[in-house]
Amino acid sequence: MLPYNPRLKQRARDLRTSATDCERLLWSRVRRKQLGGVQFYRQKPLGNYIVDFYAPSARLVVEVDGSQHFAPSQVDHDRRRTEYLERQGLRVLRFTDLEILQTLDVVLDVIFAALAAALKSPLPPFGKGGQEL
């Protein structure tokens, strides 16, 4: 387990209850080990940050970026955050809200490929919409 700032626990809980539509949509497809049998957590504190989705067994972070992430100050913050997470040995995948809404199957394919590469073992195949076959 990676260390985290315990002061972030309540904020993470609050974020879970106020998830965006895109976060809810992606969560509906990765929760309960639906994607390759891998456990994901949402709004997980890691260090001094809260990540949108985290698969500890694959050391994979998935971020869903809304329009606010394109503001110059937020771009710099996200870059520093990604660098920190990568220094912890994590891989970070970022998807925009638009990608989640318009190409969810592609997003799931990218996440699945990252899981398979990280775990270096065959994962159960999944069909359209991330459902296991």
TAGIHU-V619762 format. One record per pair of residues at least 24 apart in sequence whose C-alpha atoms are under 10 Angstrom apart, sorted by the first residue. I is the first residue (numbers start at 0). GAP is how many residues later the second one is. Records with the same first field share a line. If there is no record, write none. Layout:
# TAGIHU-V619762
I = GAP, GAP
This chain:
# TAGIHU-V619762
0 = 45, 55, 56
1 = 43, 44, 45, 54, 57, 86
2 = 42, 43, 44, 45, 85
3 = 40, 41, 42, 43, 44, 45, 46
4 = 40, 41, 42, 43, 44, 45
5 = 39, 40, 41, 42
6 = 38, 41
7 = 36, 37, 38, 39, 40, 41, 42
8 = 34, 35, 36, 41
9 = 35
10 = 32, 33, 34, 39
11 = 30, 31, 32, 33, 37, 38, 39, 40
12 = 29, 30, 31, 32
13 = 29
14 = 27, 28, 29, 35, 37
15 = 26, 27, 28, 36
16 = 26
18 = 24, 33
19 = 44, 46, 77
20 = 76, 79, 80
21 = 42, 43, 44, 74, 75, 76, 77, 78, 79, 82
22 = 29, 30, 40, 41, 42, 43, 74, 77
24 = 75, 76, 79
25 = 27, 36, 38, 71, 74, 75, 78, 81, 82, 104
26 = 25, 26
27 = 102
28 = 75, 76, 79, 100, 101, 102
29 = 25, 78, 81, 82, 100, 101
32 = 99
33 = 90, 92, 96, 97, 98
34 = 73, 74, 76, 77, 80, 88, 89, 90, 91, 92, 94, 95, 96, 97
35 = 75, 76, 77, 79, 80, 86, 87, 88, 89, 90, 94, 95, 96
36 = 78, 86, 87, 88, 89, 95
37 = 74, 77, 78, 81, 85, 86
45 = 38, 39, 42
46 = 34, 37, 38, 41
47 = 33, 36
48 = 32, 35, 36
49 = 31
50 = 30, 34, 41
51 = 42
52 = 39, 40
53 = 36, 37, 38
54 = 35, 60
55 = 34
56 = 58, 61, 62
57 = 32, 33, 56, 57, 58, 59, 60, 61, 62
58 = 26, 27, 29, 30, 31, 32, 33, 55, 56, 59, 60
59 = 25, 26, 29, 30, 31, 32, 33, 51, 54, 55, 58
60 = 24, 25, 29, 30, 31, 32, 33, 50
61 = 29, 30, 31, 32, 33, 49
62 = 29, 30, 31, 32, 33, 34
63 = 29, 30, 31, 32, 33, 34, 35, 36
64 = 29, 30, 31, 32, 33, 34, 35
65 = 29, 30, 31, 32
66 = 29, 30, 31
68 = 27
69 = 26
89 = 28
90 = 24, 27
103 = 24, 25, 26
104 = 24, 25
105 = 24
